[in-house]
Every structure is written in C-alpha cells, then in structure tokens.
C-alpha cells in the first residue's frame, strides 16, 4: 500500500506538472517576499550592530555624549574610575568625500593610538611618526581603498560641515576582520589630528571602557553617570544596538507586514491548487479508499504531496528572496541612512537561520494550505468520492456562512482595535488583517451571484462567466487570492500617493525661502556639521538678498527617545510660515517661542510621547534636563522619531553656542532664483556647501520619499504575480476538468472559437470579480493604512488622496493580465475533440 | 645604562629618523649643569629617570626594595602643530615595583600614556615637576617625580595591586658622570651612546604600601638619569646592569651588553671612591661571571641568578646574590625584564647591597631602543 502511495504521488507529479509548477511558484514568491524583507531588516540593524562590535567590541561600557560630544576634561575622571582597566577616547566625524557619486561619507574615528584599543591595522608596522605628525594621515578600509583606487600616499579631499580637509592615505585598517558586518566606510586617524582637522578641539564623542573581571558593568555605569553629569550617557554596546533597533522598529514591522501579505496570498494559491487537484483526483481517492486505503493514509498522501510542493517552492523561493533583497538593498539602505541616520546596509548575508525560517515557512504554508481540502477528502466515504459534484455542492452551501463570517469580522476587528490601540501602536494592523481576510471569505458568495446573471443568448464568453459558480471552489479561491493581492496593491498605492500628496502640500507650505544652503555632511552629522560665519556673511551680501534665516540642529533625548531639536529665529518676520500647526494659528504659537521660550513639538513626537499644549517637554541636554512648555504641535513628515522646535535663544540656553546647520536665503521680489543659485555657488566655491533652489530642495526631499517607498513596489508586484498565477492555475484546472464537457459542446456543434471564448470568459469573470472585490477591500485597507496605521504607528496625519487614474490603469492592467493568463488554458480547452466525449458527461 | 624600554612600540620606533627634523645624538662635550639636567631633554629621543632603593620599616625592621621609573619615548621631534590637547610627540611610560624582602612578594605596575596635557608630561627646566602621569586605568591617583627644595619627591599608587609609594630622597652630593664627560658608549660602533649620570646614595624616607598595608620607611636610593637617541646597536640583544653600594663607601656601576647570539659584546663601568671621584672601567678592568640560573615560570625566560664580580685593580671581589629569585617585571604592554635587589658579600673585602637589571632574556624580548 505504502509503495502504491508513493507511486500515486509520483504519477500525480508527472501528470499535473503545469499546475504543480504554478502552485510551487506561489510558495516560492511568498517565501521569497518574506525572506527578502527579513534579510533587509536584519541587514539594516546588522550594519549598525556590526560597526559597534568592530569599534567597541571588547568594551563593556561606552561613555557617549548627549549632544553628541562632551568636554574632554571628563576623560581623566573616566580613566580613574574603579573597575576600569582600559579607556579609549574617540571622536567620530562623518566626512563627505568630495566629488563622489553616489555620495560617500567616511566615518572617521579619531582614536588615541596609544590607548589600548583594538585597531585592526594591516601590515606589520604602523608608521606611528607619520600618524602623529603628518597632517591628514588616515587609515582607510581595504575594500573601500580597492573600490576607489586609493593607494598609500594618495590625497582625499573631504568636508565636514563647510570645512574642507585634505586627508592622506597612510595605511589600511580592516574592521571587517573584527566584525564581518562592520561598515567599510570606517577610517582611523590619531585623535589629535581628528580634533584639529575637524574643528573638535576639546571635544570627545565616546570613550570605550574595558572593565576588570568581576566588575559589574551596571554598577560602574551608574557610578560614572553620577560622577560625570548630564553631558554624557554611559551605555553597554548592547544598549546602543537596542536603541537603534527601537528607532527602526516601526520601519521594520511595516515591511514585515507587507511581506506577510505576500505569504498569505501564496498560501491561498496552495489551498486553491490542492483543492483543484483534489477535485480532479477525487475518483482516484475514492478508488483507493474502496480497495482498503485508510483515511489516515489518504490524508498522509495528500499532505506529503503538499510538503513536496512546499519544498520545491522553497527551493526556488530562497534564491529569489536573496535576489530581491539585493535588488532592494540600495533603497532600504538609503532609508535607513537618510531617515534614521543609522549605518547604511552594505550587504545582506543569507545565514543558516534565515534559510531554516524560510524553509519552515514554505513547508508549513504548503501543508497548512492543503490541510483543509485534504481533511475534507479523507473524511468522505468512498461512495461520495466516486460520485461527481457533491464536493461543489458542499462549497456552494457554505458560501453564505462564509460571507457571514466576513461580515462578522468587522465588529470583531473593531472591538480588538478598541481594546488594543491605547497601548499597542500596531493595533491598526489588526484592522488591516481583518479587511484582508474578509475578502476570500466573501469571494464564494460573489462568484455564486454570477449565476443570477441573465442567461446568455450565445454560446460564448458570457456563458463561460455565468457558469463559473459550477466550479465554485476553485473559482472562489482564485477570486479570493486575486482580491487579496489587488487589495494590497490598491491600499498601498493609495497610501503612498496620499503620503506623497501630503508631503507635497507640506513642502509647499513650509519650504518658502528661495535658496537653501547646507553642507554635504549635514544629512548625517546634523548639529556637528555647521556652516562657517563666512558662509552666512557671503549669503547676506549676495545681490538680491533680503534676509538670511538659519537653523541650528542637534539631537537630544526626550522621554527616552532620540529626537531632533531645531533652533530657529522664531522672532523673525514671517518665521511662522515654516510650520503648519495642528488646529491652526501658527502666528500666535510662534510668538510664544520667541517671547516665552516655549517649544513646538512635531506631531509624531506629540502622539508617541503624549506631549500636547500645556505639557512640558523635558529635553536632556548637555547641561542637564531642561523643561520647556509646549506651545503647540506642528505637522512634520521629516522625522519619524520626532522633532522639537525652539527659538535660537532657547536652543543656545540648553545646548550652548554653536554654528547653524543650514541657512535659507530670501530674495527680493523679481530676482530670478536659478541665476542667484548659480551666483551663490560661485561665491561659495571655496567652502564645502550645497546650494539648492527651493525647487531643487523639494525635488530632493521627494526623491528620499520615493526611495523610502520603493521597496513596496517590489512587494506589490510580487503579490500581483502570485494572484495572476492563481487565475492561470484555476483555468488550467478547469480546462482539464471540463475536457469532457467541452467535448460535449464540440459534439453538439460548438466551434473551437466558441470553446475558446467560453474559457476566456471564465478568465475574464475571475479577473473582473477579483479586481472588483480587491478594490473594495483596497479602499478599506487604504483608509485603515492612511487614517489609522500611519497615525498610530508613525504619528503622521495624512490626507487621503485617491489617485483615480492610476488606480483605473492598475485595474485595467490586472484584468488584462487575468485575461492573458486565461489564453493558454482556453487554447488547451478548445483543443478537446468531440471524441473525448464520455458516458459520464452525458 | 638602564632601561628596559618595553614598549608596544617596537614597531613605532623602527624605521623612523631619516626625514624631517631629527633627534640630537649623544655626543662628547655635553655641557652638564644641575639642577637643569634633572629635567627633560626633548631634543633626544629617549630619556629616563630611574629610582631604585632598599628601605627598612621603622620600627620593626622589615626590609623592602622599590623601583619607580619614568621613561620618555620620543616618537617625533617637537609637538605636532595641531589644535588639540592630544597633540603629542612622545609617550610617557612609568614602571613601579615593590619587593617585600622578607616574604619574597614582588609586585609590578605600569602606566603608558601619550605626553599630552590631559594625561602625562615632563616639566621644563625650572619646573619642580620632572614627570607625571595618571596611574593605570581604574586605580586612581597620579604618579609623579618632582624636585623640590633639594629633594626628589616620588609618589605612585595602584589600588588594584595594593601598592603605593610616597618617598622623599635628599638630592645632595655631586652627580657622578657615568663615562668620560658623561658619555656612555654602548657599542664599539659610532653613534650608539647616551648621556648618563647617577646619584648613588640618596637618603630616603617616607611611606611604602605593600599588599594594602602602609609602612613608614627609611633607607637609601640610587638615582640614574640617561638620555640619548640611539642606544642599542642592531646586533645587540640586551644587557646586564649592576648598581652596587659597598660597605666601604665606594659605589660600583657595571654594564655588559650581549649580542643576539648571547656572546658578550661590550662592557664598561664606573667605580666611585668615597670622595665621589670616578674611575672609568673598560673591557679588561673587570670580570663578571654568572654563578646560577633562574627560569621564570611565568614567561619561560632564563636569567642569570648570582654572580662573581671582580675588579682586580681595586681589590674588589664580590659574590652578588638576588635577595628574592622572582623579581621579574611582567607588564601587559611591553617586554618583561628582571629588576631586583641584590645582596653583596665580599669574603675578602667590603660587602654591600644594590640592584641588578637583566634585559633581553627570553624570546622576542629585545628592548626597542
């Protein structure tokens, strides 16, 4: 018997190859989507963690500045602290390599070369004298040196803020020997050089501490924190990585949610194909049962087949996922760098753990997908298996209860959301999941309703569509899968468009100066990359200039979050134009920034930290905690972590004196902007600055935005491919199953064209229904994503925008793809000659 | 000649020197002037202040030996012109050791920092500070050598090792120039030499902490000061050095350089009579023969232990014996070496006490000077 089972399985594999290939593809795409996102998510954190490990690998504690540097006078006290056996002082500078396309930033560590640091220099002898005294001496990573063709002795022009610096390659330092994921951008120079060249005299960013055996890191950390005061924080390397992981949490979860939808669609496909295969093979199963196979044996046979299918799909899905991850690497890396200011991802690596997770998902998904139909077949007695149509009747009977379930999901999900949302920002995903699940549940009823269409006059496409309910199970599954994919596509499209439109409106309202000047390193170094006073002077002196506005920027902690803090000249005329305030009235609110030293908080920060007008925002600055009353909340889409906006005077009170991070120039009416940009660029040619027009800046912000959402494009396409394969699969099954039926039509005089059209009609019917249902679901999903998930999860209020023409185009494309997918099955079906007519079919 | 310049920086010091402003070479005719020459000489690459002594607690009469050394290791001449308090052209390395001559317990501690204002430095002539630096990380306190009111004031502490020194050394007497004009040659080849003087008998008192217990002590110390830019010739591996105070009031300093293959290379010394007048000893004027060996269980290095020292013309014949076998200084950051108190017995003449230094023993352990 067992031998028969194996042979039957093999025969099944041979017989239905196209069908199996398709369902394996479903598994493959689902697995691929999940795997690629997991790899990217891991890479996003891995790059940061790897770099921390390489630089501070042996350290048990790190003293880091709050603002983000601290006075070096604290170093001797750190060195003397009981329990410490080594203390390595560091400065960190993001240095933009001039002329590099795409932009390249060296992360220059200024290290005391004589402190007991673990620095993986290459070569036998470190030329200490040169490192100490040759201006600009730097050791760079070997990979980067190879890539850029740098050799020892080469000069590299870089900038930090508007300051230009020439580095001299003096050696190689390979942090990847210490941690394979360490950034290849790491470079090392002596601390004295680093402080001097990058304008950091008197400042340190970090001191890495090695503790003696038996010393408690927590105790040393708390003693040091007390002794050193508020300008530093004492953390373990693990704490630093987990803070970074907290920053990325929302971003990563969002991607994961999207990838899981792909898996869900893939699972549907497996369910559909198993169901379809069983419809075809029910007689075989009936025979098996009649000759003595037990229910358990039949169940085992079917699940084993599903597992084999899953294995095949996984085998394809793993390389696919890896490939997708590599394709998306640059986009995700850009987001991690631009939006979260963490280490960019340089490579993704496929570890054994990830392969295991992917294989587990693929196999489990396939087996779970097949479980219901397999149980259904195993439960039946041989007689009912041998009789036709009963299976379909059963599905037909359950269509209404399933729809009931779909309807019931709505209040259930709303209830769950109401309970969860106050404490869990991800509660919105419950609503999204419910909206997605409701679609396949509603599909059978929708398909059945086709039979209520008026009877067609001719034997053609309309007949094909109207007879879809006859094979309700497979058509409903195809419609359901397509609907889920379309809903995802629509929901995400609407969300991305809504986001884009909101951002454009926001940019229109807030980017109002004519010319913006910042530094190449600003995007990564913020408060540390400043404009020299000379730049401001020349901006003010350029012809046509009316006013120069400056912004100071730094990072600080608010209620345990790292937020961006802006200092703006709040008292300047028209300053309130830079924000839109929730509830309106920017003028009055802005007045309080200047007159009373109050703060504005961005909407994400207000929502996540619960800071509203009347509260006080407690900013942990280098001089301790400063409590600043909140004057209002403003819309901001630039930082998920949140932003606090202060008047420059308040900013200086909390963070001390310093240069601006960027400056904006207002031109007199009638002065042409682009020529002014050109003039200013020429006037500032000797400074490392980036001069952009209003339009240029806006284009750049939008480009960053596009990059952030680029990864959703691939997922959307993958979901759609899965769904369209579902249509193809269903029709292939139908073509095979209805061979006898088609033969009958042919015998009764139907032409091949008519037979073809009947099948094409079925394809069209499935595509139309799936798209229709998908759009309904997509609308709901879009509403949930835009109004609930974004607000709860990211703290952003978005305006719902319906990109109707784009959606219409998408709908057309989906229906066309569905129709295309039905061509081949239709041709196959129309091939059935009248001689295939069997007695059964009569 | 003294120094174990253990260093991380074997590499650092190799392969430099030709370009840029260069170091001053130790040369004949140096115009000595005290107290100016107690301070640092930044034009020379290396310099060290070496204090060793044998002291006795008051009262119960327990004996200890101590060592406190500050090394200046020049990396580049001058201070690089950077706007940073970390800009440094040299390093400061400090070694301290205590030996309880009764229990035989030997402790060693070391500190290494760049000579930069926040950390470590050397005083200019006129500044009472000779050298100072923080102790090893996590131990608190600063290590210092000062010259104030005619006294060297030494202090160090290492909480982790339970050791500390706070000693006053009376700096009287005329410094002994160790070699004609104070030039101490280290090789038959030209250019390998240092400028070298000693103060062999400094009355010492203060406190010594051993194993966490503080003892008031008094005794006698030997101060050595040497500076130069190039000492060890390429084919030399290390040296044996003796500083012995004899009971008849004479002081004897001897050094013997070894080649890398272990054969003797060059030897020289100074015998100082009771009035402080030196007699310079050359190749044929004295003999040193090892009478025993000691293998360090910690490093595996095998050192001579016990010597027969003869200076026939001066009627000196001495048996020199380590007070404690294990007085090996083992630090984390440089070569290990043996530096310890010795007893001197002269069956036919004077007896005495002193210190011996043995460097370059064991694999890959050549002092990088």
Interface residues (C-beta under 8 A of the other chain):
Chain A: X72 X73 X75 X76 X79 X80 X81 X82 X83 X84 X85 X86 X87 X89 X112 X114 X116 X124 X125 X126 X127 X128 X129 X132 X133 X135 X190 X191 X192 X193 X194 X195 X196 X197 X201 X202 X212
Chain B: X8 X9 X11 X12 X13 X14 X15 X16 X20 X75 X76 X80 X82 X83 X84 X85 X86 X87 X88 X89 X91 X112 X113 X114 X116 X118 X119 X134 X135 X136 X137 X138 X139 X140 X141 X159 X160 X333
